[in-house]
Amino acid sequence: MKKLLLPLFSLLFAANVIAEPTVWQAQRGELNFVLMGSVHMGKPSFYPLPQEITDAFSDSEGLIVEADLFNDTQFTVPAGEASKTFLNAQEQVTLNNIAKDVSLPPIALQNMPPWQAAMAIQQAQTQQLGLEPQLGIDVHFLTLAQQKNIPIIALETVQEQLDFISSMRDDGLPLLLDTLNHWEESQEIMPCMIDAWEAGDSHALTDVVDEMMEESGELEEVIITDRNRRWAETLSNTEHFSQGVYTVVVGALHLYGNEGLLDLLEDDGFTVKALNEGQKVSCNMSLPN
């Protein structure tokens, strides 16, 4: 399978199976985390969500998310050099062609910092496929938490998220190059990825993450592995969480693989199990080398 880092803020795309994503429990003593992988942009067919997660959420002492998108609004968008500064002639042609594919002005992308151009492409691509930010799983739970006065606990700030992406070399050039180099693959694999999420095919998602991490580099470390380790350390810290039930909603691919949040929590003494049974998807997520 060609190395393909799935986009951080859009991750997964459209599908046609009934939504039954896997819900997980990580328990240690009197502390109980109920976890579900998130799709950050969604559509009506994603709902209703599994009863296991909605029941747990009703009894939760807090909602744990990557970032509090509703209340964390004090941040500065990092500046940087224009993408065209870093791209060779062929890469600029590819960027211009992709811009046309997703109906964005090529010159605008050329003048954005690389990390921002990559994010703009990913969001536009997702919206073209009919997914909307307001229907994302994170937003769904954040809205319910506000309505039910359930405390929201963020693992990161929005500023931290922007900073770690923009602080990669050459103003996030690895993220943009990954987007350019795997554009065609992403068009093929994303529908299958969302099929796996909706069907609860955790084995397929694990295989994708493990293959992706085989050639782990700066991008994978910054976007996935380093964050998983920090989150696991926070969740395992008894000064932060010692007892009670908490709902954890983070990007779906952060849960799986050898450096995934589920395995890291298990390493920290949690008993991890699935609360519902998924089904295997029939599509093929392996791409030729």
N, C-alpha and C positions, 0 to 999 in steps of 0.2 A: 504494500500500500504506500503510495506516495505520501510523504509527510505533509499533513494539512492541519494547521492550527485553526480551530474553529473560532470565529469572531467572538471577542469578550462580551460585548453588550447585546449581541443579537443571537448568537449561538445556533439556533435551530429554526427550521422553516416548515412549510406547509405539508399537511398529510390528510389522510382520509379514514383513519381508524378511530374507534371510540376511545375517548380519553380515560385511561386508567394507568397513569404513571405510578411507578413504584413508590411506596411510602416506607420509610425505614425507621427503626427504633434503635437508639444507642442508650443503653442503661448501665449505670454504675452506682450501686447502692441505692440511695433515695433520689438520685438525679436521673431524669429521663428526658432525652432529646428525641423528638419526632421530626424526622427530616424528609424533605422532598426536593428534588432537583427542580430548578426554575427554568422556564423559557422566558426571556426578558421582554419579548414582544409576542402578542398572541392574537387569537381570534375567537369568536363565540363558541366554536365547536370544541374548544379546550374545556369547556365547563358543562356540567358540574364536575368538580374535582372529586377524587375518591373520598368515601365516607371516613376512612381512617384518618386522613389529614384534617378534615373539617371537624370531626369529633375531638381530636387532640387539641386543635386550635381553640376550641370553646373552653377547654379546661386549662389553657396555658397561662403561666405566670408572665410570659413575655414572648414576643416575636423576634427572632434573631435573623437578621438579613445582612447582605453584603454592605449596603449603605442605605441610610434613611433618605430616600429620594424626595420625600415630602417636606421634611423639616430642615435638612442640611442644604441650605441654599446660599451660604456665604463661602463662595469659592472663586478663585481666579483662574481663567483659562490660560495655561502656559503659552507663551510666545515661542517662536522658533523660526528657523530658516525655511524658505519655500521649498516644496517638494522638488521642483524643477532643478534646484541647486544640486540635488543628490542623484538624480536619475540620469542614466545614459539615454541616447537617442531612441533606442528600441523600447526602453522602459517608459519613456514619455509617450510614445505611440500607443503602447498597451494601455497606459492610464487614460489617454484621450478616447480610445475605443470603449473602454469600460464606462467612462463618463457618459458616453452616448447611450450605452446599453441601459443605464439606470437614470437617464434623463437629467444629468447634472452638467453644469457648464464646465467644460474641460479647463478653461483658464482659471476658474475658481479653485479647482482641485490642485492645479499646478502651483498656485500661489499659497496654498495652505501648508503648514508643517506636515511632514509625512504621517504622523500619528493621527492628525485631524482629518487628513484626506482619506485615510483608511477607514476611519469611523464613519465619515460621511457616505462613503461607498457602501459600507455594510448596512447602514440604516436605510439608505435608498433602495438597496436590493431587497431588503426584507419587506419594506412597505409596498414595493411592486408586487410582491407575492401575496399581498393581502393581510399581512400581520400589522398590528397597531400597538404602539407603546402602552396605551391605556388599558389594553387587554392582557398585558403581561402578567405572569404569575406573581411577581414581586408586588406590582401595583395592586393586584387583587387583595393580597394579604395585608399590605400597608393600609389600604382603604378600610378593610374590616377591623384592623387593630385600632384605627382612629375611632371608628363607630362604636366599638365595644370597650374603649378605654383600656386596651391591652398595651402594656409598655413595649416600645420598639427599641431593640438593642442592635446597634450597628457594629459590625466587625471592622469596618473601615469608614473613613470619611470620603465624600466625593472628591475633595481636594487630594487626598492620598491616591485615589484611583487615577485622577488626571496626572498627578506627578510621577507615579511609577511608569505610566505608559510613555509620557513625554521625556522621561529621563533616560530611556534607552538610547543607545548610540545614534548619533545623527538625527536627533529629534524624533525618534520612533521609526526610523527607516525600516527596521526589520519587520514591523507590523505591516507597513505599506507593501514591501516587497513580497511578503507572504500572501497578501491579498492579490497582488498582480500575478504572481507565479502560479497560484492555484485557483485562478478564477474559474476556469472550465470545470475543474474537479469539484469545486464547491457547488456549482450549479447541479451537478449530478448527485452528490452525496447528501446534500442537506435535506431533501425530501425524505430520504431513507432514515436519516438521523432523527427527524421528528416522528416518523413512524415508530422507531424504537422507543422514543420517550413516551409517546402516547400509549403504546402497547405495554409498557413496563418491561421491555426486553433489556434487563440490566446486563446480561451477558454480552449482547451486541455493543452496548455503550462502553463496557469495560474493555472489550477488544479494540475499539476505536482509540480509546485513551492510551492503552498500552502500546499500540502500534505507533501512535503519534509521539509518545515519549521515548521511543527507541533511539531517536536521533535528537534527543533533548539538547537545546541550545539556549541562547539568551532569551529568546522570545517565550519558549515554553516555561523557563524558570521564572521569568517576571510575571507572566500572565496566569500561570496555573500553580506550579510546584511551590514557590516561595509563599504564595498566599495561603495555600492549603495548610502548610506547616504553621503559619502564624495563627490561622483560625483554630486549628486543632489545639495549639498551645493555650489559646484563650479559653476554649470550651472545656479543656481539661483542668484548668486552674480552679482549685476549690475556693480561692478567694473571690472569684467571680461567680461560680456556679457550684453549689454544694448539694442542693436538693430541689425538688419541684419538677414540674413539667414545662418544657419550652418547645416551641415550634421553630424549626430551623429551615429557612428557605434560601438556598444559594444556587448559582448556576449549575445546571444539571451535570456537566462534565467535571465539575469539581468533586463530585462524590466518588467517582470510580477510579479504578486502577491502583497500582502499587503505592502511589503517592497521593491517592484520593483521600478525601476526608473520612470516609467510612473505615478504611484500613488504618489510618492514622489514629482515629479514636479507639479502634480495637487494640492497637499497640499501647494505648494509654490506659488500658484496663476496662474499657467499655465492652459490654456484650451487645453485638450488633446483629439485627435480624430484620428481614422484610415482613411487613405487616399485611401485605396483600400479594396476590399471585399475578404475575404478568404473563404475557404470551409472546411467543417468538415471532419476529417479523420475517417475511419471506424475501425482502429485498437484499441485495448484495452491497455491503459497504466497503468491500475491498477493491481497490483500484490497481491496475497493472503498474509495475515499476517502469 
